[in-house]
Amino acid sequence: MERDLATHTQPPKKLQDFTLLEIKNEIRMLNSHRAPGIDLIIAQMLKELPHEGFLNLMYIINAILRLNYWPTSVL
């Protein structure tokens, strides 16, 4: 499954940039009792990000959308 996620796919249309509020709302809804992924980041870490952390995450996500560059897994 991770291999499928790492394959380059073209979205059918340009996706809209995420706002800071959208990112904060999605992170707030994460289940804190789930195991971490391959990056070892747990939901609680994301929920405790300072404001600058949320901003940086928004910039990274929006850059991925703008450049249409989808990082691949290193595993």
Buried (B, 14 or more C-beta within 10 A) or exposed (E): EEEEEEEEEEEEEEEEEBEEEEBBEEBEEEEEEEEEEEEEEBBEEBEEBEEEEBEEBBEEBBEEBEEEEBEEEEE
